[in-house]
Amino acid sequence: MRALAALLFTALFASAQAQAALATVATTTSAEMLLREVGGTAITITTLAPPDRDVHTLQVKPSMMRALRGARLVVAIGAELESGWLPLAISSAANPRILPGQDGYFEIAAQVPLLAKQVADRAKGDVHPMGNPHVQMDPVRMADAGLALAERLARLDPANAAAYRAGAQRFQQAVQAQLPAWQQQLAGVPGALLYHKDADYLMARFNVPILGYVEPLPGMPPTAAHLARLVGQLRGGKGVILHTLYQSNAGLETLAQQLGWKHLALPIDPPASATASAYFALIGQWTKALAAAR
């Protein structure tokens, strides 16, 4: 009986803890990682997009609306990255606490300066007027956004404010500790030909040259003429061709052979349930690939 009573008490205690935790939703595993590092055990996290999917093109699912309906906070990458599906999912969830403009809605990109702000023009491809949204590829920007996220969580859950701020500070300190090794690894690398503008923040952070893009315009698949132009411009130089796991490698093998370069497919978001160490490993995959271009 005592064992049964102890088991029941443990179950009830765990249930009470789960009920007390702040329910949050992350749009991507990068947002999930930041939430986990800042929120710790005081929050629960549901993530909407798996790490191997193009977040531009997700479809709204009932599971998304169920998660959003019970959320106190939704954390998006922002800068219109999720504009094709997140607004519909939020409006369908009928949860006024997480509408844009409310404390329950938070965009990582809104907390940091963005690259490539421009006027919307379909002639320029699938551009984001607010700026390049792929800020997760810059650890420094992610750490800065983490400090802002801690303040938002503190506003929603004042009892755990100190823990949230401490989590954000730990993540920022961990990023700062990693930077010298990445900077040393990437010093003097010749650069990379990227498929899309999704690694621009990483390249800018470490002053690595972007040698061009496989897409002739953002969101447009490469044409034979564009690939031929790239070969003419880059032949004889050094570099590497990098693209993400969900981007087509059509034409890349031929392009790599003609240039004599490697081409690699890399993740742009960490795995599900990632902590800072998995996120740093992701950045490390990119820095290693870039360094191999020497």
C-alpha positions as CSV (number, residue, x, y, z in Angstrom):
1,M,0.0,0.0,0.0
2,R,2.8,2.4,0.8
3,A,4.4,1.7,-2.5
4,L,1.1,2.3,-4.3
5,A,0.6,5.5,-2.4
6,A,4.1,6.7,-3.2
7,L,3.5,5.9,-6.9
8,L,0.2,7.8,-6.9
9,F,1.9,10.8,-5.2
10,T,4.7,10.9,-7.8
11,A,2.1,10.8,-10.6
12,L,0.1,13.5,-9.1
13,F,3.2,15.7,-8.5
14,A,4.3,15.2,-12.1
15,S,0.9,16.1,-13.3
16,A,0.8,19.2,-11.2
17,Q,4.2,20.2,-12.5
18,A,3.1,19.7,-16.1
19,Q,0.0,21.8,-15.5
20,A,2.0,24.6,-14.0
21,A,4.5,24.7,-16.9
22,L,4.0,27.5,-19.4
23,A,2.7,25.9,-22.7
24,T,4.7,27.2,-25.7
25,V,4.8,26.5,-29.4
26,A,7.9,26.9,-31.6
27,T,7.5,27.1,-35.4
28,T,10.9,25.5,-36.1
29,T,13.5,23.4,-34.2
30,S,15.7,26.5,-34.1
31,A,13.0,28.4,-32.3
32,E,12.5,25.3,-30.1
33,M,16.2,25.2,-29.2
34,L,16.1,28.8,-28.1
35,L,12.9,28.3,-26.1
36,R,14.5,25.3,-24.4
37,E,17.7,27.1,-23.5
38,V,15.9,30.1,-22.1
39,G,12.8,28.4,-20.6
40,G,14.3,25.3,-19.2
41,T,11.9,23.1,-17.1
42,A,9.5,26.0,-16.5
43,I,7.9,25.5,-20.0
44,T,6.6,22.8,-22.3
45,I,7.3,23.1,-26.1
46,T,5.4,21.8,-29.1
47,T,7.3,22.3,-32.4
48,L,5.3,22.7,-35.6
49,A,7.9,22.1,-38.4
50,P,10.3,19.2,-38.5
51,P,13.9,20.1,-39.2
52,D,14.1,18.6,-42.7
53,R,11.2,20.6,-44.1
54,D,11.2,23.9,-46.0
55,V,9.4,26.3,-43.6
56,H,8.4,28.5,-46.4
57,T,6.0,25.9,-47.8
58,L,4.4,24.1,-44.9
59,Q,0.7,23.2,-44.9
60,V,-1.6,23.9,-41.9
61,K,-2.6,20.7,-40.1
62,P,-5.1,20.1,-37.3
63,S,-2.3,19.2,-35.0
64,M,-0.9,22.7,-35.4
65,M,-4.2,24.3,-34.4
66,R,-4.6,22.0,-31.4
67,A,-1.1,23.0,-30.1
68,L,-1.7,26.7,-30.8
69,R,-5.1,26.6,-29.1
70,G,-3.6,25.8,-25.8
71,A,-0.5,27.9,-26.0
72,R,0.5,30.9,-23.9
73,L,3.3,31.8,-26.2
74,V,4.2,31.1,-29.8
75,V,7.8,31.7,-31.0
76,A,8.3,32.2,-34.7
77,I,11.4,32.9,-36.7
78,G,9.5,35.8,-38.3
79,A,10.3,38.3,-41.1
80,E,7.5,36.5,-43.1
81,L,9.3,33.2,-43.1
82,E,6.2,31.4,-42.0
83,S,3.7,33.8,-43.6
84,G,2.3,31.1,-46.0
85,W,0.8,29.1,-43.1
86,L,1.3,30.5,-39.6
87,P,-1.3,33.3,-39.8
88,L,-3.9,30.9,-40.9
89,A,-3.0,28.4,-38.2
90,I,-3.1,31.0,-35.5
91,S,-6.4,32.5,-36.6
92,S,-8.0,29.0,-36.9
93,A,-6.8,28.1,-33.4
94,A,-9.1,30.8,-31.9
95,N,-6.6,31.8,-29.2
96,P,-6.5,35.6,-28.8
97,R,-3.5,35.4,-26.5
98,I,-1.1,34.5,-29.3
99,L,-2.3,36.9,-32.0
100,P,0.4,39.2,-33.4
101,G,0.8,42.2,-31.2
102,Q,-0.1,40.3,-28.1
103,D,2.4,39.2,-25.4
104,G,1.8,35.6,-26.5
105,Y,3.3,36.2,-30.0
106,F,7.1,36.5,-30.4
107,E,9.3,36.8,-33.5
108,I,13.0,36.1,-33.2
109,A,13.8,38.2,-36.3
110,A,12.0,41.2,-34.8
111,Q,14.6,41.3,-32.0
112,V,17.7,41.7,-34.2
113,P,18.9,43.8,-37.2
114,L,18.2,42.0,-40.5
115,L,20.1,41.7,-43.7
116,A,18.8,42.5,-47.2
117,K,15.7,44.6,-46.5
118,Q,14.1,45.5,-49.8
119,V,10.9,46.6,-51.6
120,A,8.7,43.6,-52.5
121,D,9.0,42.9,-56.2
122,R,8.1,39.6,-57.7
123,A,10.5,40.3,-60.6
124,K,13.3,39.8,-58.0
125,G,12.0,36.4,-56.9
126,D,10.6,35.2,-53.6
127,V,12.0,38.1,-51.5
128,H,11.2,39.0,-47.9
129,P,10.7,42.8,-47.8
130,M,11.3,42.9,-44.0
131,G,14.8,41.3,-44.5
132,N,16.4,37.9,-44.8
133,P,14.6,35.8,-42.2
134,H,17.2,33.0,-41.7
135,V,18.7,34.6,-38.6
136,Q,19.1,31.1,-36.9
137,M,22.3,30.8,-38.8
138,D,23.9,33.5,-36.8
139,P,24.6,32.4,-33.2
140,V,25.1,35.9,-32.0
141,R,21.8,37.1,-33.2
142,M,20.1,34.1,-31.7
143,A,21.7,34.8,-28.4
144,D,20.6,38.5,-28.5
145,A,17.0,37.3,-29.4
146,G,17.3,34.9,-26.4
147,L,17.7,37.9,-24.0
148,A,14.5,39.4,-25.4
149,L,12.7,36.1,-25.2
150,A,13.6,35.8,-21.5
151,E,11.9,39.2,-20.9
152,R,8.8,38.0,-22.7
153,L,8.6,34.8,-20.8
154,A,9.2,36.8,-17.6
155,R,6.2,39.0,-18.4
156,L,4.0,36.0,-18.9
157,D,5.4,34.0,-16.0
158,P,6.9,36.4,-13.4
159,A,7.4,33.6,-10.9
160,N,10.2,32.2,-13.1
161,A,11.6,35.5,-14.4
162,A,15.0,35.0,-12.7
163,A,15.4,31.5,-14.2
164,Y,14.5,32.7,-17.7
165,R,17.0,35.5,-17.6
166,A,19.7,33.2,-16.3
167,G,19.0,30.7,-19.1
168,A,19.3,33.5,-21.7
169,Q,22.6,34.7,-20.2
170,R,24.0,31.1,-20.1
171,F,23.2,30.7,-23.8
172,Q,24.8,34.0,-24.7
173,Q,27.9,33.1,-22.7
174,A,28.1,29.7,-24.5
175,V,27.9,31.4,-27.9
176,Q,30.6,33.8,-27.0
177,A,32.8,30.9,-25.8
178,Q,32.3,29.2,-29.2
179,L,33.0,32.2,-31.4
180,P,36.9,32.2,-31.3
181,A,37.2,28.6,-32.6
182,W,34.7,29.2,-35.4
183,Q,36.5,32.5,-36.4
184,Q,39.9,30.8,-36.4
185,Q,38.5,27.9,-38.5
186,L,37.1,30.2,-41.1
187,A,39.9,32.8,-41.3
188,G,40.9,33.2,-45.0
189,V,38.5,30.6,-46.5
190,P,37.8,31.4,-50.2
191,G,34.0,31.3,-49.9
192,A,31.0,29.3,-51.0
193,L,28.4,29.1,-53.7
194,L,25.1,28.9,-51.9
195,Y,21.9,27.5,-53.3
196,H,19.7,30.0,-51.5
197,K,20.2,33.0,-49.2
198,D,19.6,30.9,-46.1
199,A,23.3,30.9,-44.9
200,D,23.9,34.6,-45.5
201,Y,23.9,35.4,-41.8
202,L,26.6,32.8,-41.0
203,M,28.7,34.1,-43.9
204,A,28.4,37.7,-42.8
205,R,29.1,36.9,-39.1
206,F,32.5,35.3,-40.1
207,N,33.3,37.4,-43.1
208,V,33.2,34.5,-45.5
209,P,32.7,35.5,-49.2
210,I,29.5,34.5,-50.9
211,L,30.6,33.6,-54.4
212,G,27.1,33.4,-55.9
213,Y,23.8,31.6,-55.6
214,V,22.6,28.5,-57.5
215,E,19.1,30.0,-57.7
216,P,19.1,32.8,-60.3
217,L,16.5,34.5,-58.1
218,P,15.3,33.6,-54.6
219,G,12.8,30.7,-54.9
220,M,13.5,30.0,-58.6
221,P,15.1,26.7,-59.6
222,P,18.4,27.0,-61.5
223,T,18.4,27.1,-65.3
224,A,21.1,25.6,-67.5
225,A,22.0,29.1,-68.7
226,H,22.5,30.4,-65.1
227,L,24.6,27.3,-64.1
228,A,26.8,27.9,-67.2
229,R,27.3,31.6,-66.2
230,L,28.3,30.4,-62.7
231,V,30.9,28.1,-64.2
232,G,32.3,30.8,-66.4
233,Q,32.6,33.2,-63.4
234,L,34.0,30.7,-60.9
235,R,36.1,28.3,-62.9
236,G,39.8,28.3,-61.7
237,G,39.0,29.5,-58.3
238,K,38.5,27.7,-55.0
239,G,35.2,27.3,-53.1
240,V,32.5,24.8,-52.1
241,I,28.8,24.5,-53.1
242,L,26.5,24.3,-50.2
243,H,22.7,23.6,-50.1
244,T,20.2,22.4,-47.5
245,L,18.7,19.0,-47.1
246,Y,15.4,19.8,-48.7
247,Q,16.8,21.7,-51.7
248,S,17.1,19.9,-55.0
249,N,20.5,18.8,-56.1
250,A,19.5,18.9,-59.8
251,G,22.5,20.2,-61.8
252,L,24.7,20.5,-58.7
253,E,26.8,17.3,-59.5
254,T,27.6,18.6,-63.0
255,L,28.3,22.1,-61.6
256,A,30.6,20.7,-59.0
257,Q,32.5,18.5,-61.5
258,Q,33.0,21.5,-63.9
259,L,34.3,23.7,-61.1
260,G,36.3,20.9,-59.4
261,W,34.5,21.7,-56.1
262,K,32.7,19.7,-53.5
263,H,29.0,20.1,-53.0
264,L,27.4,19.3,-49.7
265,A,23.8,19.1,-48.3
266,L,23.6,20.4,-44.8
267,P,20.8,20.9,-42.3
268,I,19.7,24.5,-41.6
269,D,17.9,23.7,-38.3
270,P,19.0,21.5,-35.5
271,P,17.3,18.1,-34.7
272,A,14.1,17.9,-32.7
273,S,14.6,18.4,-28.9
274,A,17.9,20.1,-29.6
275,T,19.9,21.9,-26.9
276,A,22.6,24.4,-27.4
277,S,25.2,21.7,-28.0
278,A,23.2,20.3,-31.0
279,Y,22.8,23.8,-32.3
280,F,26.5,24.4,-32.1
281,A,27.1,21.1,-33.8
282,L,24.9,22.3,-36.7
283,I,26.9,25.5,-37.0
284,G,30.1,23.4,-36.8
285,Q,28.9,21.3,-39.8
286,W,28.8,24.5,-41.9
287,T,32.1,25.9,-40.6
288,K,33.8,22.6,-41.3
289,A,32.3,22.5,-44.9
290,L,33.5,26.0,-45.5
291,A,36.9,25.4,-44.2
292,A,37.3,22.4,-46.5
293,A,37.2,24.8,-49.5
294,R,40.8,25.9,-48.9
